[in-house]
Amino acid sequence: MVALILAATWVFSRLLAGFVSKTLGKTNPNEVRQAKRIVVWSTWLTGILLALSQLYLEVTWLLIAVAIGAIIVAIASRDFLSNVAARETIDVYNQFKIGDWIKVGKVFGRVVDITWNDTILSTVNNETVYIPNSTMTRSVMINRTTQGGIRISVPITVSNSLSLQEIEDTLLGIGAELQEELVPESKPDVRIVNIDKNATKLELLLRINNPAKSRIISSEVLKRTKKKLQEKL
């Protein structure tokens, strides 16, 4: 009977490991291996306990030892377990998904993967950032991906010697030149922020498709604005 139980345990452990591989096949390979280990160990533990019971051996102390070991493992893995629980929270509330551009603290990037332990971002500088899932659920997170793109504001300060209407026309013209970077059917807009004795502060508002290009587009606007205004002086 003991031999039969151990043989059945071996068969079940192989079957369950294969089932886990097929079920989690599209996830991170390291996570699949970890899940298979847990399933195999649990299956063998159950089989060994059943085998010992057939030999009429006292298994109480073994169960106590297993329970103590499980508590120690749980304490040692508390960070990982909190990240796993946070992953479930992210899935349930659907705060963001792969492909979204989000900002967490000072990190801004595109979500490239969500594992059981981390949310992986790729920044505009092509840096890969790993943020624990528990941090994602505890921090203020800004999702800048919307159906209509995102709006950026390019601040510009110009001399009062220039005509305000002329400046506005120049900025709107620059926005029109960058139309391929803008959300379809969106139009650039100019807003006056402040006017003092010597200068006027304005903002050129653009709704762009790709948040990763926000700095590049802002830089291009400033360069073109300076060139066109210098031509007018």
N, C-alpha and C positions, 0 to 999 in steps of 0.2 A: 504493500500500500504506500509506504514511504517513497519507494522508487517510482511508483506510478504518479504520485503527487508531484515529485520533483520533475519528472518528464513532462507532465502537463504544464507545470510552471514554466519550463523552458519554451514549450510551444506557444503558450499564451503571451509570454514576454516578447517573442519574435513577432507574433501577429499584431500585438498592440504597438510595437515599435514601428512596424510597417504602416499601420493605420495613422499614427502620428505623422509620419513622413509624408503621406499622401494628403492629410488634412492641412498641414502647415507647410506644404511644399513651396509656396510662393513667398514665405517670410524669410527672415534672416537665417542663414544656415547655422549660425552659432545658437540661435534660439531653438531651432529644430533639434539640434544635438542635445541641448540642455533638457528640453521636454522629453526626449526619448530616454535620457538617463533617469529622470524622475519616474517615468512610467515603468521602466525595467526594474529599478530598485524597489518600487512599491510592489510590483508583481512578485518578485523574488522574496521580499519580506513576508508577504502573505503566504506564499507557498511553503517557506521554511517553518512558519508558525503552525501551519496545518500539519506538516510532516512531524514536527516535534510533539504535537498533540496526539498523533497516532502512536508514538512511542511512550505515551503516558508520562512525559517529562513535565516538570513544572515550568510553565512559560510565563508566570506572573512577573518574575524578575526581568525576563527578556522584554516583556511589554513595558515595564517601567523604564528600562534602559532606552528602549526605542522612543518613548515619550520624552524623556530627558534630552535625548539627542535631537528630537524634532524641535523642542523648545530652543535649544542652543543654535540650531541651524536657522530658526525663524528670527532670533535676535541678531545673529550675524548677518542675515540677509534682509534686515528691515528696510534698508534704503532701496534695494531691488524690489521688494514687495510693495513699497509705497509707490514706486515708479510704475509697477504693473497695474496697481489700482488706479493710478492717475491716467494710464493709457485707456482704461475702460471709461473713465470720466470724459476724456477727450472724444472717444468714439460715440458715447451716448449724446453728449450735448453738441457735437459737430461744430465746434468753435472755429476750426480751420481744417484744411485738407491738404494733401500733397499737391503742390503747384501754387499754393497761395503765398503771397508776400506778407510777412508778418514782422512785427517789432516786439521784442521781449527785452525789457530793460534798455540797454544801449545797443543791443544786437538787432540788426535789420537784415532779413534775408528771405530767400525762397525755400519753402518746405520741400525737401527732396525725399524724406523718408520718416516714418514714425514707427520705431521699434518698441518692444516691450519695455525698454529701459530709457531710451532717449528719443527726442525729436531732433532731427538733423536738418540744419539750415545751410544753404549756400549763399554767402553774402555777395554784394555787388563787386567785391574785390576777389571773387572766386575762392574765398576762404570757407572751409567746412567747419561748422560750429555744432557741437553736440550739447544739447540742453536736456538735463534730466526731466522726465515727464512730470515729476512732482513739482519741479520749479515752474513748469508751464502752467499748472493749475493754481499755483499760489501767487503768481506774478500778474501784473497788469499786462495784458497782451492786446496789441493793436493789429487788426487784420486790415491791411490796406488794399486787398484785392476785392474789387466790386465789379459788377457786371458792366458798369460804365467807365472802367479804368479808374485812375486816381488823378486828383487835381494837384498841381504844383504851383507855387507862387515864386516868381523871380523878382526880388527887390531891386529897384533901380533908383538912383538919385541923380538928378540932372539940374543944371543951372537954370535960374529963373530968367536968364537972358533969352532962352529959347521959348517959342510959342508953345503953350500947353497943347493946343490942338495938333500942332506939328509933331510933338513928341508922341501923342497918342496914336496918330496915324502911322508913325514910324514903328511903334511897338506892335500894333495890329498887323502891319505888313510883315514884320519878322515872324509873328505867330503864323501867318498864312503860308510863309515859306517853309515852315516846319510841319505842314499839314499831314504829311505821311506818318509822323510820329504821334499824331493826335487821334483821339477816339473819333470814329466816323460821325459826321454831322455835328461835331462840337465846334465851337468858335472861340477864339482867344478873346480875353476881356482885359481891360485896363482899369485899375482902381487907384485913386489918389489916397495915399496914406497920411501925408503931412505936407504942409507948405509953410516955409519960414521966409526970412528976408532974402536969403541967398540961394536957396535950393528947394526943389520939390521932390518928395519921395513918392514913388509910385510902385505898383506891383503889376506884373504881367501874369495873368492867370491862364494856365493851360491845362487841359485834361488829356493826359497821355495814356497810351496803351500799356507800356512796360515800365513799372516802377524802378527797375534796375537802371534805366537810362535817365533818371531824374537829374542827377548831377551833370551828366554830359549835356543834356538839353539846356539846363540852366546856364552852363558855361558857354554854350553856343549862342544863346540869347544875348548874354552880356557882351560877347565879342562882336556880334553883329550890331548891337546897339551902339557900342562905342565907335565902331567904324562909320556907321551911317550918321551919327550925330557930329562926328568930327568933320564929315564932308559938308555939313550944313553951317559950320562955324566960319 
